[in-house]
């Protein structure tokens, strides 16, 4: 590969003279005139086993066409994906969060080893996006993320459905509130085809907020997977990448403290997933930027929750496009001084310049986004709680619809499957604070999501009558009075490991405290009697994950000593 190949990139400065590499490039079909062209890695998380990802390899072909049309060489490679929807509620979920870091590692490995001048990631399900962006931050060469798009809503008997509808149907079945015919009807019609889960769940949360951060083209998070705009976006990527190369703009020019604040501002405004806290902590660390749970709380304090979107609301991500898409929402927030407009984006322009072309929100013709003056909640729904149950922090999702405080008796579950059994037997009662522990990054391992338990609780009619706390995490589809990411986790002897059935627990979003009402002396006695459990895995990927993963309050990263 000649020096000309590397003429644009900040990071690719050394001379590369490898005749074997040149011979191999001829072997894959390149011509002599291609040897001086920039090579762009196109990382696809496409695979057939998940609606979120089933179409991504096809979109990658459109991306490659756009790269070729702009006199560059596009080279498609694949990395893994894990379906959060399919693994929720079973042991496969242990692999979901670790897959984020495998995606980051694998994209970094291929792009760095192959000496690509830039990278485009075509991504779908929840962990794909933060994994790709973490790799982009590490590599720091021109990069663009392409979101595969949201799924269209399913339909059954006049009702719009999505993945959460299927889980909630299970709770209705436990409560004898749904017929066998309708249960099957909901299951068979919730997912109509390709695309990521349709509400403001983790995939759409991360896609929208990464667009706000500047690493996707405008409207990338707004086009559904089957919308003609998605193919057009992919074809435009080539021109955008050429522009980044010529302007020498890399991810660390785009990922800044201000752009992280923009991303988190959009998360709060749209009522996004609590997983965003975990992922942006990790993205910031990959970019060597300071970001803490307290920084996230500061954003939540000043940004009202204004979107009536699933899971706590009634609209779907596909409905956002009809009112102007995510750019219209950002333009409104920018007009109110809540977005930093001077941040650079992958268009080569500032965010303010991008938003000047965006449509305006019309509050008379749409009821999805509320004015800041009359929000659903005056501050953000993501609340960082501390206290003697979470000395180093926890993440709560409190939209205000559940109330702001909960006080009740602990009901201990050592594994999330226990709550399903308890629900089916009627053992979960109003006033319980269900404690699911040993579900953290080390203890799970993998910090499982609790969509199945929380959806079953909702379906059973207990969503406003109980609370659920865990050292695991929650799906973006979760709603109800829930607190996750409790640190230290039970595996490390955190206080959540010491709670007993019947202990009184208070969750207070006003004071941002998570308290178990036992004395310090009693806590110390319980800790002295506690014995750390053996790790569930000592070998393989999960064994390595247990040994290397940081706490949830540090983003669950795995590449730090």
N, C-alpha and C positions, 0 to 999 in steps of 0.2 A: 504494500500500500504506500503510495507516494505521499510526500509532505502535503501536496495540494488537497488531499483528502481531509486533512485536519486543519485547513486554513481558517475555519470560522471559530472553533471552540476555544474557550478560555483554558479548558483542562487538557486538551490534546495538543501539546506543544512539542513533544519530542519527535525526532525523525524516526520513521518506521521503514526499515528496508528488510523485508522478509520475502524472499522469492517463493518459499513454500506457500505463504499466505496468498500471494498473487496467483500462484498456480491453482490453489483451491478456489479462489474467486472465479477464475476462468472455468473451473470445473463445475461451478453451479450455474454457469450460463452467462456470466458477465462478459462484456466486450472491452476492448482496449480503451474506448472512449468513456467507459464507466469507471475506470480506475481512479480518475481524478474527481469523481463526484462524491459528495457527502453520503455516507451510509447511515441510514436511520433504522434503528431497531424498532419493530412494531410488536409489543408484548401483548399477547391476547390471553385472557383468562377463560377462553371459551372451552366448553365441554358439553356433551350432549345430555348430561344427567340432571340439569337444573334449568328451569325456565329463565332464571336471571342471566344465565351464561350461554344458553343453547345457540344463540344467534351471533355471538361475538366473533367467531372465526369468520363468518360472512362479512361482518362490518369491517374486519381487518383487511379484507380484500379491497373494499372501497377506499380505505385509508391508503393502502399501497398504490392504488391507481392514482390518487392525488399526489403522492410522493413522486411517482414516476413522471407524471405530467409536469412536475416542477423541477425536472432535471436532477433528481436525486435517486439514490438506490434505496428502496424499501425492502427490509428483510424481516419476515414474520417469524416470531418464535412464540412458544407457549409457556405459561406457568400454570400453577394449580389453582383450583377453587374448591370451596366446600360450601354446600347448601345449608344455610342456617335454618331455613324452613324445614328441611328434611331431617336435620340432626337435632332440632329442638325436642327436648323431652327424652332423649336417649343418649347413650354413651358416645355416640358419634360427635356430639357437641363438644366433647373434650378437644377435638381437633380444629374447631372453628377459629378461635382467637389465635392459636399458634400458626394457623395458615397465613394470617396477616404477615407475620415475620418471615415465613418461608417465601411468600410472594416477594417481599422486599429483598430478601437475600438473593433469590433467583434472578430477579430483574437486574440487580446490581452486578451479579456474577456474569451474566451473559453480555450486558452492555459494556462493562469494563474489560472483560476478557476479549471480546470481539472488536474492541476499540471503535465502537459506533460513535458517530458525531452527535447523535441525538436519540431520543427515545420517545415513543408514543405508546401509551398504555390504553388498551381497550378493555374496559372492566365492567363488571355487573354487580355481583352480590356483595354483601356488607363489607367483608374484610379486604376485598379486591382493591378498593379505592385508597384507603389509608396505606395499605401495603405498597401500592404503586407509588404513592406520593413520598413515602419514606425512602424508597429507592431513588427517586428523582432528587431528593434533597441530599442524599449521600453522594450521588454521582456528580451532581451540579453541572450538567451539560444540558443544552436546550431540550425541553420536554413539554409535552402536552398530554393531559388526561382526557380520554373520550369515554363518557358514560354510555353504557348500552341502552339506557332508557327504562322508564317505569313500565310496568304491566298495565294493560287496560283492566278495568273492573270486570268481575264476573257478575252473572245475573241468575237469580232463581226466584220464581214467583213474585216478580216485580221488585225484588230487593237487590241492591248492588252489594257485591261480595268481594272479599279479598282473603288473604291467607289467615288473618286473625279470625275471620268468620268461621273457618274450619275448626280452630282451636276452641272458640267459644261454643260451638255446637256440641263439643264434647262435654263441657260443663252443663249445658242444657240437658244433655242426655242423662248425666248423673242426677239432675234434679227432676227428671221425668217431665221436662218442659218442651220436648220435641219428639215428633213421631219418627219411627225408623225410616219411613219414606223420605221425610224432610231432612233428616240427618244425612242420609245418603245423597240427597239432592244438593245440599250445601257443599258436601265434600267434593262431589263430582263437578261442580260448577264454579268453585271459588277461583280457580286459576285457569283463565281461558287461553293462555299461550305464553309467548316469550315476553320477557321483561322482569324487572325487579319488583318486589312487593310494593303494592300500590299506594299505601298511605305515607305519612311523614315518618316512616320507619327508618332504620339505620341506612339502608342503601340510598334512599332519596335525601335523607339528611346529609350524608357525606357528599353526595353528588352536588347538591345545592350549595353547601358551604365551601366546598373546594372550588366551585365556580366563583363564589364570592371572594375567595382567596386569590383568584386570578389564574389558576392553572388549567382551566377549561375555557373553550370558546363560549361566548354568550349563547344562552338557550340550551347548552348541552344537557343540563339537568332537567329541562322542561319538556323536551320532546319524548313522548312515549316510544317504546322500542319499535312499534309498528308504524310510527308516523313517518311520512316521506321526508320530513326535515332531518331525521336521524341519518339517513343515507347521504343527504346533501351536506350535513355537517362533516361526515367522514371524508367526503371528497374535497372539502375546503381545508382539511388539515395540512395537506402538502404545502399550500401557499403560506399558511400560518407558520409552519416549521421553517420554511426557507427564510421567512422574515426574521424569525428568532435567530437563525444562524447568522444572517447578515448583520443584525443589530447586536449580536453577541450577548443575548439575554438568556440567562440561566435561572434555574429554580430559586437559587438563593437571592437573586435580584427580586424575585416575586414573593417568596415566603419570608415575610418580615414580621416584626411584632405587630405592626399596624394591620397587615393583611390577615394575620391570625385573629386579631380582634374583629375584623370584618366578618370572617368566617363564623366566629362564635356569636356575633351579633345576629346573624341570619339564623343560626341554630335556635337562639332564644326567641326571636320573633315568630318563627314558624312552628315552635313547639317540638323541636327535633329530639332525636334519640339521646338518651344518657350515654350511649356508647361514644358519642362525639367527644365527651370529656376525655375518655380513655385514649381515643385516637389522636386528638390534637395535642395531648401531652406527648405522645410518641412522635408525631410529626415535628413538633417543636424541638425535641431532643435530637432528631435526625438532622435538623438544620442548625443545631448548636444555638438555639434561641431559648431564652428563659420563659417558661410558662409553668404556672402552678395551679393547683385547685383554687387557691384564693384569687388568682387572676380571673379564673372562670366565674367565680362568684361575683367579682366586681362587674363583669359584663352583665351577668344576670340581674344584678341590682338595678341597672339603669335601662335595660331593654324590656319593654312590655311584651307580653305574649299576645299576638294579634291574629293568629291564623286558626280558623275553624276546620282543621284537618284531622283525619284519622291519625292515631287511634282515639284521642280524646274528643275529637270533633266528628263532623259528618262528611267532609269532602275528601276527594282523592287527589293524588299528585297530578293525574291527567286533567283535572279541573283547573289547575293553576295555569296551564298553557292558554286556556281560553280567555283569561283575564290579563294576558300580557307576559306570562311566564315569570321565572325568577328575576330576570332583569327589571321587570316592572316593580316588583317588591323592593329590590335593592335601590331602584331610582327613588322610590318614595322614602325609604329610610335615609338615603343620602340627602334628600331635600330637607329632611328634619334634623340633619347634623349628626346622624347616628352611624354613618359610614365614612371611612377615610377615603376620599376621592383621589388622593395623589399616589395611590399604590399602582405599581406596574402590573400588567396582565400579559397573557400569552398573545394577545393581539398586537403587542408592541406599544400600545397606548396605555394611558392611565385608566383606572376604573371610571373616573368621572367622564372621560372622553367616550368610553364604551357606553355608559349609561345615558349620555346625551341623545343617543339614537333609540333608546328603549321606549316602549309605550308607557303612558301614564295610567295609574290605577284609577278606576272610576268607582267611588264608594256608593253611588246610587244604583249602579247596574250590577254590582256583584256583592255577595255577602260572605265571601271566603276570607278576605283580609279586612280586619277592622281598622279604623283610624286609631292612631296612637292616643288620641284624646279619650277614646271609649274602648279600651282594650278588653280582652277576655280576662287578663290578669295584669296588674300594673307593673309587675316585675317578671323576670324570667321564671320558667317552670322548673329549670334545673337549679337545685339548691344543694350547696355543699354543707353537710352537717358534721359536727364534731361532738365530743362528749365522752363519757367514760365507756361507751360501747364502740366508739370510733375515734380513738385518740389521734390518729393521723389522717382522718377524713373518711367521708362516704359521700355518695352521690344519690340524691333523691329526685324523683320526678313528681312534682306537685303542681298541677295546673290550676289549683284553686277550686276545681269542681269537686274534689274529694274532701274539702276542708283543709285547714292548715295545721291542725294538731290531731294527734291520736294517742290515746292512753289505753293500754290493755294488758292482758296476761299473755306471757310467752307460751307458745306451743312449738316444741322443738321438732325439727325434721333434720335428720342427719344426711338425707339425700332427697333431691327434689321429687323422686317418684313416691316418697312417703305421703306427700300432700295429696296426690291423686287418690291414693288408697284411703286416706282420711276423709277426703271429700265424698268418695263413693259410699263410705260408711256413715256419713253425717257427723264426723267427729270434729270438724272445723266449725266453730260456733262464732256468732257475732261477738265482737269484743276481743277476739284473739289477735295477738301479734305473732304471726307465723314466722319462725326463725329457720331459714334453710342455710345450713352451714357446711363447712368442709367442701365448699364449691368454688373456692378462690383459685387464683392462677396456679398455685402449687398444690393445694388440697384437692381440687377437682379431679385431676388437674385441668387447666385450660379455661377456668372461669366461665362455666356454662351460663347460657342465657336461661331465663325463667319464663319464657313466653307460654309454654304449655301450662305451668301452674297458675300464672296470673290470668290467662284466658279462661281456664277452667273455673277459677274463682268467679270471674265475671259471669260466665255462663250459668253458674250455680246461683246467681243472684246475691253474692256476698261481696261484690266489688266495693261497696260503700260501707261495709260493716266490719271488715277486718283490714289489717295492715300486713305487709310482708317485708321482711328485711333479710339480707343475705350478704355473704362475702363473695358471692357470684355477681352476675350482672343481669341486665334486663334487655330484652329485645326492644327495638324501636316500636314494635307493635304493642308493648305493654302499656296498660293504663290502670289506674287505681292508686291506692296509697302505698307506695313502694320505696324502699331505700336499698340500694346496692353498693357494690364497690367498697364494702366496709373493710377498713384497714386499721391495724394489722389483721390479716385473715386468720381463721381458726387454726390452720395448719402451723402457723408461726406462734400460736399461743395467744392470739389477740383475745380481747374480752368476749367476743362473740362465741368463742369456744367454751366459755365458763358459764353461760346463761343456762338456767334450768327451767323446766316446765313450771308455770305459775309465777315466775318473776314478773314484776310490773315494769313495763317498758313505756317510755314516753317519747314520741316523735313530735318535735315542735319546729315547724318551718319558720315561725316568727323569730325565735331565738336561735334557730339553726343548730338545734341540739338533738342528740340521740342518746338517751339516758336509760340505764337499767337501775332500778331503785334498790340497790344493795349497798352496804357500807364498804368503805375502802378496806376495812379489816376482813370482811367476808370475801371480797374480791381477791385479796392476797392469799387467803386460806385456800380458795378454790384453785388459784394459779399454782400454789405449792403442790397441790395434789394432782395437777394436770400432767399427763404424759403425752409427748408429741407422738402422733400416729406415724406408722411406717409409710413412706411414700408409696403410692399405688403403682408407680412404675419406676424402675431403676435403669432400664435400657431403652433403646429406640428413641424416637423423636420426643415422646412425652417424658421419658426419663431425663433427656437433655433439657427439655423445657423447664421441668421442676428445678433443675440445678442452676439455670441461668436467668430465669424470668424475674424482673423487678416487680414491686407491688403495684396494685392498681393505681395508687396515688402517684406513681412514677411512670404511668403509661403502659405497664406490662412489657417494657422493651426487653430484648434478649441479647443485645450487642454491647452491653456495658459490663465491666468487671464488677 
